[in-house]
Amino acid sequence: MSQYMIIGGSALVILFIIFYIKMSIDEKKGMDSEEKQKIKNIIKRVVPDGESYMAAYGTREELTLGGGGRMITTTTSYWYYAVAFRPGDLYLVPLSFDGGDMSYGDLIHFGKDDLGMVEAKNGYVTLFDKNRKELFTLFVVASNTKDDKYHPVNIQQKEEAEAFRQYSLRLMEEVNAANGITDIKAAKKEARKQR
């Protein structure tokens, strides 16, 4: 019995080492990856005065529950964005990936005057409309690696992620103050009651 435990433990250690090596290689590839450069080029090409914005890679995930009776299913949808931001302004350019090729869709803009509430946490921001209905949550994280088909890029963006965190906190302060929001939890609860 203990011989099998040793073999099983050794296999686990080997798998961990392989995973760690792959992750380290992907992180190094992502430091100045072609994908990161494509994001910057898309921002410059599509966003008005794009050179004056910080460019980053962002994602959005949405979990939906379905089914009925005893069978409950979950579905996770993924969206990818080239993100351009500067004080008071946020542009999102939807991205799609097909066989390793990156393409982009129509530009989406959010100015601070378009929003009714903002909730910022480390690594993500949730935007709400003027009726305090949640629009979506956007993640801009420091490390993105090609783990599977749902995580299609190697982009390391520590500086950009920190800048987005600072931007999100300022946006939250400005938007919430302009809309009389002093307690986000209470505002969300009140908005749910009104629906």
Steps between C-alpha positions, in 0.01 A plus 500: 500500500773751591685419175192616303478814710864582421443443127180706507673778694790497255260527206333798667836671552592440135165639380547807720850558361373469140213740573736747671748492211221556244359787704847660534561472125159652422564787742836576338339489154236745622740770621525661158283266299371554150149489650580785739632706209184423298287636787699824498473528121123445509461776759711740290301416187143498640482731803487875427836644613594140595865588565397697811333196666649219704439175309429169672340162446173439683253215541146446608344176619135430561368191674141397429303224666252301299310177492218399720393242752792296625730595215661840535752604239745785500633682199787746505525755220823687431564838338837655420589866455772741406454755780595868470470723804592841632333717767125512439508288183482129427499341155450129436575335169349149485752237388449161342746220440486255215782253451746729673394809303374800696228718351294780650149642496333836546622745762306538828542818706418579863554850632457569869179691421351186339521300822279495807728304731840327498636230728877452482695216655852373447518381139148583390235767471121465485310766308134594559266713290311806628228270644771311690447192287823305462643526149795262545820427687831551321820328612843644423754274669879496497549147369317337210628168368377264228350236725223379270267621225330735747830669589646567154790741564836530669502856629686617808391851597598577856538875438174521304306301763621732776414807292152356435453435873585864576279621215206286623526631856499862375210428266307342789556807718400747227194314366364402840547850643329655196203263544470527879623144567660467843430130561523268198336202673204712609468653151497154337241377750280804436531455121390133532192605699398746228502234226 
